[in-house]
Amino acid sequence: MSQSSGSNVAANNAGVWRAHLRDYGMLASLLLIMGFFEVVTGGVLLDPVNITNLILQNSYIVIMALGMLLVIVGGNIDLSVGSIVGFVGAIAASLMVYQKIPYVPVILLSLVLGGVIGAAQGYFVAYAKIPAFIVTLAGMLIFRGLTGNLLLGQFVGPFAKGFQSISAGFIPDFRDFGLFVAADGEDQFYWLTMLIGIIGAALLVFVSARKRMRDAAASMDLEPSALFIGKNIIFAVLVLGGTYLLAWRKGLPNVLVIMGALVLLYTFITTRTTIGRRVYAMGGNRLAAELSGVRVERLTFLTFVNMGVLAGLAGLIVAARLNSATPSAGNSFELDVIAACFIGGVSASGGVGKVMGVVIGAFFMGVMNNGMSILGIGIFWQQVVKGIVLLAAVYVDLSQKSKR
């Protein structure tokens, strides 16, 4: 082999490593910040009670970030999601408390309402050609104002136990079916939660290995074996460790199950479906997508409808967690959701971003908020730190693009 060909191979290998390390750099950052706060908080961060609270506090951010991913990848932005959360929660609370409507139809109506709001905004963006920034900024003001007028400064609640269980409930355990009874004085360990964690970790590794074999059969570029193995070990340890800690608390929260199902669904949509590929194509090069036959107006419209539905779901989760609708519910949520996307590797110019990156970005923000709160750092300094992290994430994204 000649010296030039050897140098080309080395350069190609280095490029492959850089590309994949960039994808998983955020995961490494999450692990580092978790380790840092675990040390400085004296072990409080990874206490089972705090892990449960961390999931409950960030579940609705992750859920909305999945919708925001598609919006931003498609080349747009949505500033109204926090106000939609408050408005949908207020409508749901009013229907349940004042109109005495059962919570099941209220949940369905709330999701439809979120979709209608998203459709209205999507129409103005996609078909009226008004910039998404302007449309959703107007939506943010409109729905925040409607929430205030609807609630008149009052808290509306409480709700039925069934509705509260959306956010405050946990999946049953073997003991709930009479299959296992802890001895007197024995600490309760939720074995069903641990079993689900083991199955989840095994499936994660299996699906990843199967995809790698498919890619190899199709002669596609593969990530280095060391990186592939290390990545799967880290994800499996995170899943097993997380479920182990939750099993010492109350088990798996219902909202984590909802969030996990949505993460799997949107991973499938973005990686295995035609509509997912078209969203990326539209964000990467809108004109080229149009010339290829992609109906970009319709696709833009659907991304906003999807965002509205997920914001409506988040509104229900927030209301269930607080056991009331409040005028301030959802305040600044849009900032956390957008920050989670950008920190998780979504490109500010569209066309680039992954579901797992967004999830990691959301929990990065959540761990940072939680750790600083445990240390007693004031809310204003927390905002300063979050702003610096967001700016740094976008700067890294732009600098990487300039090097390509």
N, C-alpha and C positions, 0 to 999 in steps of 0.2 A: 504493500500500500504506500502510495506516495505521501510526501509530507503535506502537500496541499489538501489531499483527500482526507488525511487524518485530522488535519485542523478543521476541516468542514464538519466532520463527524462530531468532533469535540464541541464545536460551536453549536451544532444542532442539539446535542445532548444538553448543553448549558441552557439553550433556549427553552427546551422542554421543561427542565427543572424550574427555570424562572417562571414559566407560565403556570405550572401547577403549584409552586410555592406561593405565588401571588393569590391563587384561589384559596389556599388554606392558611395564609398568613393571619387572617382574622381569627381563625380557630386558635392559633398559637397565642394571639393577643388576648383572647378570652380566657384561656388557661392561665396565662401569666397574671392577668388582673385578678382572677379568682384566687390564685395562690397568694398574691400580695395582700388582698383584703382578708383572707383567712388568717394570715400571720398577724397583721396589724390589729385585727379585731379580736385576737385571742381565741380563735376558733368559732366565733359566733356566726360567721357567714355561712358555713356549711353545717350548721346545726339543723336537724330535721325540721324544726318549727320554722326556722328562717327560710329554708329551701321551699317549704310549702307556701310561705308568704311571698317569696320571690316569684313563684309560678303564678299565684293568684294576682299579683300586682302587674305582671307583664303579659298575661295571656291575651288581653284585648289589644295590646300594642302589636303582638305578633300576628294576630288575626287580621288587623287592619293593614299591617305591613305587607301581607300577602297580596292584598288588593292594590296597595300603592305600588308594589313591584311592577305589576302589569301596566299601571298608569304611567309610571316613569319610564319603563322600558319602551313603551309606545311613544315616548317623546312629549309627555304632558306632566302635569302636577295637579294635586288636589289639596287645597288649603281648607276645605270645609268639613273634613271628616270629624274633627273634634266637636263641632257644632251639631253635626248630624247625630253623633252619639248622645249628646244632651237632649236633642229634640225628640228622637225616637224613644229614649228612656222616659221622657216626660209624657209622651202620648201613651206609651204602654202603662205607665203608672196610673194615669188618669182613667184609662179604660178599666183597669183592674180594681182600683180603689173606689172611684166615683160611680162607674157604670156597672160594677160587679160582674164583669165579663170574665169567664174562666181564663186561666193563664195560657192554656194551649192555643186557642184561637188568637189570643193577643200576640203570642210569639209569631205566629204565621203572618198576622196583619202587620206586625212591626217589620218583618223581613221584606214584605211587599212594599211597605212605605219607604224603606231604605232604597229598594230598587227603583221606585218611582222617582225619588229625589235624584238618584244617580242618573236616571234616564233623562230627567229635565236638564240637568247640567250637561250631560253628554250630548244632548241635542244642540245646545248653544255652542258647544266646543266643536263638534263634528260637522254639523250642517250649517249653522249660522256663522261659523268661522271666527268666533270670538275667542281670543287667547284663553287657554285654560286657567292661567293665573288670575285673570280678571273675573271670569265666570265663578270660579270657586272662592275667590275672595269675597265676591258679592254673596255667595251661598253661606260663607262663614258668618257674615254679618246678619243675613236674613234669618238663619235658623237659630243663631244665638239670641237674636231679638225675640223670635217666636217662642223660644223656650222660656225666656224671662216673662213674657206676657201670659203664657199658659200657666206657669207655676206661681207667678206674682210673689216671688221671694220666699215661697213656702216649700217645705219638704213634703213630698207625697209618698206615703207608705203607711204601714209595712205591707209586705206581700205574703202570699201563701207559701208554705214550706216547699211545695213542689217547685215553685218558680225560683225561690232562693237557692235550691239545690243545683241550679245551673252553674253557679259560681262557688257556692259554699258547700256543696255536697261532695261525697267521695264514693268511689265504686264499692260495692259490697265485697266482703271477704269470705273465706271458707267458713268462718265462725257464724256468719249471718245465715248460712244454709245448714247449720248444725253439723258441719263436717269436721270441725276442729274446735276444741274448747281448751283455753289456756288454763293451766293449773293455778291454784291460789298463790298469789305473790309473784307469779311469772309475768315478766314484761310482755305486753302484747306486740307481736310481730305479724304484719299483714302478709301472709305467705302468697296470697293470690297476686298481690302487687309485685312481689319478687319474681313469681313465675312469669308474669306478663313481661317484666323486664328482661328475663333470660330469653324468652321467645323473641322479643323485639330485637335484642342484640344479635341473636342468631340469624334472624331474617335480614337484618341490615347487612351482615357480612355475606350472606348467601346471595342477596340481590346484587351487591357490589361485585362479587366474584363472577356472577353470571353475566353481568354487563361487560365486565372486562373480557370474558371469553368470547362474547358476541362481537365486541370491537376487534379482538384479535383475529377472529374468523373473517371479518370484513376488511382486514388489512388496514385498520385505522391506527392513528398514532396513540400509543398507550403511555400512561404516566409511568415513571420509573417504578420498578417493583418495590424498592425500599420505601418510597413515598406511599404507594398503594397499601402495603402491609401496615406501615406506621399509622396511616390515616384510619384504617379499619380498626386497629387496636385502640386508638384514642376514642373513636366514636363508641365502640363497644364498652370501653371502660366508663365513659360518661353515662351511657344508658344504664349499665349495671349499677354504677355507683349512685346515680340519681334515684333509681327505683329502690335501692337498698336503704338510702336515707329516708325516702318517703314511707317505706314499709315500717319504719320505727315511729312514724308519726300517726297518720290516719289512713295511709294508703294513697292511691292515685286520685287526685282531685278530678271531678267530672269535667271541669274546664280544660284540664290537660288532655283528656281523651278527645274532646272536641277539637282542640288546637292540633293535636297530633294527626287526627283524621284529615283536617284541612291542609296541613303541611304535606301529607302524602298525596292528597288530591291535586294540589297545585304543583307539586313536583312532577306528577304525571302529565298535567296539562302543559306545563312549560317545556317538557323534554320529549314527550311522546305523541303530541297531538298536532294536527295541522294548524289549528287556531293559535296555539302557543308559538309555533315557529313563525307564523305570520305577524304576530305582535312584535317579535324580535326583529323581523325583517323591516317592518314599518318604522320602528324606532331607529334602526341602523341606517336606513336610506329610504325615506318616504317616497321619493320620486321613482326609484328603482322598484319598490314594492308595487306602486301603482301600475307601472309599465308591465309588471309580471302578472297583473290581473288581481291583485289584492284590493279588496274594497276597504280602503283605509278609513272612510267615514263611518261605515258600519262597525268596523273593528274598534275604532276610537269610542264610539257610542257604547259598545258592549263593555269595554274596560271600565267606563264610568258607572254603568249599571252594576257591574260586579263589585266595584268599590262601594257603592251605596248599600248593597245587601250586606257586605261584611261590616260596614260601619253600623248598620242597624243591629246586626248580631252583637257587635261590641257594646252598643248602647244597652242591650238587654243584659249582657254580662255585668256591666258596670252597675246597673240598677239593682240586679240581684245581689251583687257583692255588698253594696251599701244598704240594701233593704229599703231603699227609697230613691225617688228621683229628686235631684237637686238642681237649682239654677246654674251652679258652677260645674256640673258634671261635664267632662270632656274638654275642659279648658286646657289649651296648649297641647292636647293629644296629637294634633297634626304635626307639631314640631318634633315630638318624640318618634312618631311613625316615619316621617321623612328622614330624620336623622338615622334611624335604624336601617333604612334602605341604603343611604349613602355610605354609612360606616360598614355595612355588609357587602360593599363592592358594586352596588348598582351605579352605573354611569350617569352622571348628571345630564349628559347629552343624549341618553336613550340608547336602546339596542343591546345593552350589556347588563347582566344581573342574574343571580341564582337564588332559588328559594332558600336553600340552606344557608347561604351567605346572609340573607335578610334575617333569618331566625337567629343566627349567631350575632348579628349586629344588634338585634332587639335585646337579647340577653346580655350583651356587652354593656349596653346602656343601662339595663336593669341592675346588673351587678354593680356598676359604678354608682348609680343612684343609691342603691341599698347599702353599699359599703360606706359611702360618705355619710349617709344618715346615721348608721351605727356609730361612726366616729364623731358624730355631733357637728359635722360641717354644715354651715348655714345654707339655706336654699339658694341664696344669691350667689355664693361661691360655687355651688353645684352647677348653676346655670353657666357660670364662667367656664368651668371645666368642660361641660358638654359642648359649649360653643367652640372651644379650642379643638376638641376631638373631632367635631364635625368638619371644621375648616381643614384640619390636617388630613382627614379622609378624602375630601374632595381634591385637595392639593396633590395627594399621592396619585389619585386617579388620573388627573390631568397631566401630571409629570410622566406617568407611565405611557400615556397615549402619545406624548411628544417624542418618546424614544422609539416608538414602533416604526 
